[in-house]
């Protein structure tokens, strides 16, 4: 795996993590107990959330660069 591939992967992972966290936080704010929500439902909502908030990818790129994955990422 090249450095550029690892950088793209790092951006993707960090953005997905942020999206899942946002979905979990939203569900918790509505009083939903997370143990009752299937993981696949959280992932599906996170994917939709990420499509609506592309700025998270920019944040993921900045985090990846801070971790040493600079260069051409996603």
MODA-V110752 format. One record per backbone hydrogen bond with DSSP energy under -0.5 kcal/mol. NH is the residue of the N-H (numbers start at 0). CO is the residue of the C=O. Records with the same first field share a line. If there is no record, write none. Layout:
NH->CO  CO
This chain:
5->1
6->2
7->3
8->4
9->5
10->6
11->7
12->8
13->9
14->10
15->11
16->12
17->13
18->14
19->15
20->16
21->17
22->18
23->19
24->20
25->21
26->22
27->23
28->24
29->25  26
30->27
31->26
33->31
35->32
36->33
37->35
40->37
41->37
42->38
43->39
44->40
45->41
46->42
47->43
48->44
49->45
50->46
51->47
52->48
55->52
56->53
57->53
58->54
59->55
60->56
61->57
62->58
63->59
64->60
65->61
66->62
67->64
68->63
72->70
